[in-house]
Amino acid sequence: HHVHVGGDHRGEQRAFRSSEVRLPGGGGAPEIASNCGRIFITMALSKRGFVEKLPFITSMGHGEGGDHRERLGMKTKGPTRVITDLCILEPDPRTKELTVVSIHPGVTHEQIVENCGWAIKFAEEVIETPAPTELELKTLRDINARTKKAHQGEREAA
């Protein structure tokens, strides 16, 4: 399962901006984050998005770390991978703190540190992110084309 809501540069979500009715809450995200077996997150690595402390929590990640999900009765793994424009992060097996496990080609440790809002940690063994296969590239290009077409339809309907 996956959820995607696009936003503009102010973080405003298009789905809400164009809706006649606005409802409170996380739109199902808390339930998905609590019940989905594994969660992959994609977002740019920036100090604005990767902050030291969240002002509020809509969806449970790893909470206080360690076994916090389990103590709350959650039987799912929570966020298992965060794919950014610079690197890939995975939760540390013990603490659950997001840790760099793979760095994209041409990216330096310093770029990652400079773009993160906390003292980010690197795994003992960090690999270079492998290049995508031809099938993966074809799939991504197809998704991008369909997304562009869908957004064009949104503009025409507005």
JORAUR-V904958 format. One record per helix or strand of 3 or more residues. SS is the DSSP state (H for helix, E for strand). FROM is the first residue (numbers start at 1). TO is the last residue. If there is no record, write none. Layout:
# JORAUR-V904958
[[SS	FROM	TO] [SS	FROM	TO]]
This chain:
# JORAUR-V904958
[[H	14	17] [H	29	35] [E	39	42] [H	68	71] [E	79	83] [E	87	91] [E	98	103] [H	109	114] [E	121	128] [H	134	157]]
